[in-house]
């Protein structure tokens, strides 16, 4: 499979952003979560965006709109763990729409 040009990728992302009313960071988070079963907040911050405020705002919005799910809540203390997130069915639909638009003749 040949990789599409950057302009086509941006066009498809922008159309998904308008359709589902998400920001660019929100879409990146959902796309990253679709490739993994469960991801911690630290992994998302390391691989998607470095900004802690942007990440928490994005995660709160995505959880409220049911694009992603909170699997394990944050645990504080000596053996504390960061929160773990997974993709919800609404997020899977968004990613599937994106791939169908991005690669229409793949199958």
C-alpha positions in Angstrom: 0.0 0.0 0.0 1.4 3.4 -0.9 1.2 6.1 1.6 -1.0 9.1 0.7 0.2 12.6 0.3 0.2 14.9 3.4 -2.5 17.2 1.8 -4.9 14.3 1.5 -4.3 13.2 5.1 -5.0 16.8 6.3 -8.1 17.1 4.2 -9.5 13.8 5.6 -8.6 14.8 9.2 -10.3 18.2 8.8 -13.4 16.6 7.5 -13.6 14.2 10.4 -12.9 17.1 12.8 -15.9 19.0 11.4 -18.2 16.0 11.4 -17.5 14.8 15.0 -16.7 18.3 16.4 -13.3 17.5 17.9 -10.0 19.4 17.9 -6.8 18.2 16.2 -5.4 17.0 19.5 -8.6 15.1 20.3 -8.4 13.4 16.9 -4.7 12.5 17.5 -5.6 11.0 20.9 -8.4 8.8 19.5 -6.2 7.7 16.6 -3.4 6.8 19.0 -5.8 4.9 21.2 -7.2 3.0 18.3 -3.8 1.4 17.7 -3.4 0.2 21.3 -5.8 -1.7 23.6 -5.2 0.5 26.7 -2.9 3.5 27.1 -1.9 5.4 30.2 -2.1 9.2 30.5 1.8 9.3 30.6 2.1 7.4 27.3 -0.4 9.8 25.7 1.4 12.8 27.0 4.7 11.4 25.7 3.5 10.3 22.3 0.8 12.8 21.4 1.5 16.2 23.0 3.8 17.4 25.7 1.4 19.9 27.2 -0.2 18.6 30.4 -3.0 21.1 30.3 -3.9 20.4 26.7 -3.9 16.7 27.3 -6.2 16.9 30.4 -8.6 19.2 28.6 -8.7 16.9 25.6 -9.2 13.7 27.7 -12.0 15.3 29.7 -13.8 16.4 26.6 -13.4 13.0 24.9 -14.7 11.2 28.0 -17.7 13.5 28.3 -18.6 13.0 24.6 -18.0 9.2 25.0 -15.2 8.8 22.4 -12.9 7.2 25.0 -13.4 5.4 28.3 -11.6 5.6 31.6 -10.5 2.1 32.3 -8.5 2.6 35.5 -8.6 5.7 37.6 -5.5 7.5 38.8 -4.0 6.1 42.0 -1.9 8.3 44.2 0.7 7.3 46.7 4.0 5.4 46.7 2.8 2.7 44.2 0.5 5.1 42.4 -0.5 4.6 38.7 -1.6 7.1 36.1 -5.1 6.8 34.6 -5.6 4.3 31.8 -7.9 5.0 28.8 -9.3 2.9 26.0 -11.3 3.7 22.9 -15.1 3.5 23.0 -17.4 2.4 20.1 -18.1 6.1 19.1 -14.4 6.6 18.8 -14.0 3.4 16.7 -16.7 4.7 14.4 -14.8 7.9 13.9 -11.5 6.1 13.1 -13.3 3.7 10.8 -14.9 6.7 8.9 -11.4 8.3 8.7 -9.8 5.1 7.2 -12.7 4.6 4.8 -12.3 8.2 3.6 -8.5 8.0 3.5 -8.2 4.7 1.6 -11.5 4.3 -0.4 -10.2 1.7 -2.8 -8.2 -0.4 -0.4 -10.4 -3.5 -0.3 
